[in-house]
């Protein structure tokens, strides 16, 4: 009797997430992460003419990295506006890419359709994590590669989301996205479909003028932070700003005149059994 309620809750959560990611303009943040897509494309050893799917692609960092290496790329996301930004970037570089609105938990492609399936800081935010992992594995051919970049729970972005969660708690029984940044959970998600699992700890450096500058950019353009600040009363929003400032001040390695905050993530390459 509980299954329909659980299903309805997941659908409602996904709808709220979609609205959050459509707010602001993630592309302004996303373009700063391009190096992650390039590194993932190299880790997956992409080859000319390989069929590549980018899942929860945002504005297309992994998409462009794969297309630059001569791959036949399909870029998907459930936020059409983000795909449009990716398409603008592809046109500017003269790259041929197919863009398609798609849900990471129900990919509209046949089994074993792709040589490589990629996602950089995207699929980790799906509500039904095991279903999303199953879909990545399903559309990847045997011997193909699933390449992921996932924030870790202990890293900077993982701590940002924990901080947001103290002010706007997630629904009960919803697992945090940062589980995708834990090796044990990845092995559980992919199970027998993973013939080999290669994990490389990496860091991305967020570079801003100051903590205040970072907060200004993220509360304006980054969907989840934008929605969090908009939902909180003034006193709670101020407290959240103070907590984020303290976090960045503690992690800043840029000195008094700038902000350079390293954020840990896992670069994951799974060989499809």
N, C-alpha and C positions, 0 to 999 in steps of 0.2 A: 504493500500500500504506500510505502514511502518513495518508491521510485519516481512517480510522476511529479511529486513535490520537489524532489532533488533535481529532476530534469528542468522543471520550471525555474528553479533557483539559478541553475547554471545558465539558462537562456537569458534570464533577467540580468545576471551578472555580466554576461558577454555583451548585452546591449548597453549597459552602463560603461563598460570598458571601451566599447566602440565610440561612444559619445565622448569619453574622456580623450581618447587618442585623436579624435577629429577636432577637438578644441585646440586653441593655440595654433602653433605651426611647428610640428615636430621636425620638419625638414631643416629648420634653422639650427636645431641641436644635432640632428642626424648627420649633417654634412661634416661636422667636426670629427665624427667617428670613422671616416672613410678608411683610415689606415687599418682598422680592424678587418674590414672586408677584404682588403688587399692581402693581408697576412693569412686570412682563412683560405682564400683562393690558392695561395701557394702551399699551404699545409695540405690541402686536398689534391694538390698536383693536377690541377685542371688541364685538359688537353683540348686542342683545336677541334671544333665540330662536336664536342660532347654536348649532350642534352643536360641542361642544368635548370633546376627549379629553385627559386628563392622564395621562401615561405615567411609570411609576416615581414615583408621586405621593407616596409616603411618607404623612405624616399630612395632606396635602391643602392646602398653601399656594396653589398655582396653582388647584387645584380650587375652593376657597372664593372666590378672587378672581374667577374666571370666573362662578361662581354668583351672586355679589353683583351682577354686571353683567347678570343676566337670561338667561344662557346655559343651554342644556340640556347638562349636564356628565356625562360618564362618567369616573370616577376609577379608575385601575388601578395595581396594584403586585403583585409576586410574594410579598409578605409580608402575609398576611391580617390579622395583628394591627395593622399600620400602617393599613390601610384601615378597621378598626374604630375607630381613634382619629379618623380623618378623618370617619367617619360620626357620631361623637359631636359633633364640632365643627359639622357641618352641621345636625344636629338642634337644637343649642343656638341656632342662628341662624334656624331655620325655613326652611332652604334645601333644595330638592329636588335630590338628586344620586344618580346610579346608581353603585354601587361594585361592582367586579368584579376578582377575582384574574386577572392576566394577565401573561405574559412579554413584556417589551419586544421581544424578538427574534422573537416569533411571536404578534403581536397577533390576537385572535380576532374581527376585524372585516373587513367587505368593503372592497374598494378604494373610495377617495373617499367614505368614510362621514362625514367630519367637515369642518367649515369651518375649524377651527383645532386644532392638536395642540401641546400644551405639555409641557415638562418642566423642573423647576427642580432642579438638582443631583441628577438621578436617572438618566436614560438614559445619562449619561456613564460610569456605573460598569458598564455591560454588558460582558461578556467579548468578544463578537463585535461590535465597534463598527460595522463596515460593514453588517452584517445589521440591527442596530438602526436605523441611519439609513435604510436601505431600507424598513423597516417604517413608520417615521414618515412617509416620503414616500408610501408606498403608500396609507395610510388617509386621507391629506389630499386633499381635492378639488383639481383644477386651479384656480388663483387663490386658494386658501386659504393660510393662514399656519401655519408651524411656528415656535413660539417656544421658545427655550431659554435657560437661565441655567447657565453652565458655569464652574467654577473654572479659573483659568489656572495654567500650570506654575510661573510665577515668584511668584505671589501667596502669601499666608500659608498657605491650605489646601493648595495645591500643594506648598509646602515641608514642611508637616506630613506629607503622604503620602510625600514623598521621605525624610524622616527615619524614618518607620515602615519604609520599604523597606530601609533600611540594616540594620535589626535582623531583619526578616522579609522577605527578598527575594521578590518575586513569581515565579511560574513563568516559565521562559524562554519568550521569544516572545510573552508577554502584554503588550499595549501599555498604557501608563498612562492612567487616566481623563482626566488633564489635557490629552490631545491634543484633546479637545472644546473646550478653551479656546484653541486656536490657529487663526487664520483659514484658513491653508493647508490644514490637515487637514479643517476643515469643508467647504471647497470640494471636496476630494477625496471626502469621505463622501457628499455630496449631488449632486455632479456635474451632469448634465443635468436632474435633477428640480428644481433651484433656478433659478427665473426671475429672482430678485433676492435679494441677501443683504445685510441691514442689520445692522451690528455696532456696538454701543455699549459701550465699556469702562466698567465700574462698580465700585464698592467696597461691600462690606458690612462694617460695624464690629462685631466681636465685643466685647462689653462684659461684663467679669467683675470680681470684686473684686481678683484678683491672678492671676499665672500658676499658682500652686498651686490656686486655686479653679477655673480653667479645666480643669486636668488632672484634678482630682477629679470634676468634672461629666462630662467626656468619657470618662474611664476607667470610669465607672460606667454611663453611659447611651448613649454613642455606639458602635454596634456594632463598627466596625473598630478603634477605639482600645481598647475593652473587650477584644476578643479578642486584640489584640497584647500588652497587659499580662498577660493571663491565660496566654499561651503562653510568656512569657519567664521564665527563672530570675531570682532576686532581683537579682543583680548587673547583669544586662542591663536589667531593668526600671528599676533606679535610674539607669543610664546613659541610657536613653531619656527618663526624666523630666527629667534634667539637660539633655539636648539640646533638648527642647521648651521648657524654662524659658528657656534661653539664646536661643532663637529668638524667643519672645514678649517677652523683655526688650529685645531689639534692636529689635523692631518697635513696641513699645508707645509710643503717643502720649498716654497718660492720666496720665503723671506717676507719682510714687512711691506715691501713695495709691490707685491704681486701675489697671485694665487696659482699654485700648481699642486693639484691633489691627485695622487695616483689611486686608481681604482682597480682592484683585482678582478680578473675574469678567467674562465677556463676556455681555452681553445680546444675543441673536441673534434676528432675525426673518427667516425665509426665506419668500419668496412662491413657492408651488408652481407650477411651469410646467404 
